[in-house]
Amino acid sequence: MTEPFAEYDAPAPSPLAAGPIPDLDGATSTGHPRVDAALAALANVADEPPVQQIAPLTDAHHVLRETLDSIGDV
């Protein structure tokens, strides 16, 4: 018996997933201070219970959305 979807090739992982993530001291930067701050805030709550991650995740989503939306404005 063959495995279902055996011929299916899974998509490659996103190259962004392996990209630099700012250290808490800011040693690595995306070049966008608000994005760096949002990523640092996520790093600060990475080991916290999920309920404590909600606000930083929501904030990061807003910052990233605003940053991506502004790319067309340049």
C-alpha positions in Angstrom: 0.0 0.0 0.0 1.3 3.4 -0.9 1.3 6.4 1.4 -1.3 9.0 0.5 0.3 12.1 -1.0 3.7 10.3 -1.2 4.4 12.2 -4.4 3.6 15.5 -2.8 6.6 17.7 -2.2 6.3 19.8 0.9 7.0 23.5 0.3 10.5 24.7 1.3 10.7 26.6 4.5 10.5 30.3 4.2 13.9 32.0 3.8 12.6 34.6 6.3 12.3 32.0 9.0 16.1 31.6 9.1 16.8 35.3 9.0 18.3 37.4 11.7 16.3 38.0 14.8 17.3 41.0 16.9 19.1 40.3 20.1 17.7 42.0 23.1 20.7 44.3 23.1 20.0 45.3 19.5 23.2 43.7 18.1 21.3 42.4 15.1 18.8 44.7 13.4 16.3 44.5 10.6 16.9 48.2 9.9 13.4 49.2 11.1 13.4 50.3 14.7 9.7 49.5 15.3 10.1 46.1 13.8 13.2 45.5 16.0 11.4 46.6 19.1 8.4 44.3 18.3 10.7 41.3 17.7 12.6 42.1 20.9 9.3 42.2 22.8 8.4 38.8 21.4 11.8 37.4 22.5 11.1 38.8 26.0 7.9 36.7 26.3 9.0 33.6 24.4 9.2 31.5 27.6 6.1 33.0 29.2 2.6 31.3 29.2 0.6 31.9 26.0 -1.8 34.4 27.8 1.2 36.7 28.4 2.3 36.5 24.8 -1.0 37.8 23.3 -0.3 41.5 23.7 3.2 41.4 22.2 2.0 39.1 19.4 -0.8 41.5 18.6 1.5 44.5 18.7 4.0 42.8 16.5 1.3 41.9 14.0 0.2 45.6 13.8 3.8 46.8 13.4 4.6 44.3 10.7 1.3 45.0 8.9 2.0 48.8 9.0 5.6 48.3 7.9 4.6 46.1 5.0 1.7 48.4 4.0 4.1 51.4 4.0 6.5 49.7 1.5 4.2 50.8 -1.4 4.4 54.4 -0.1 8.1 54.7 -0.6 
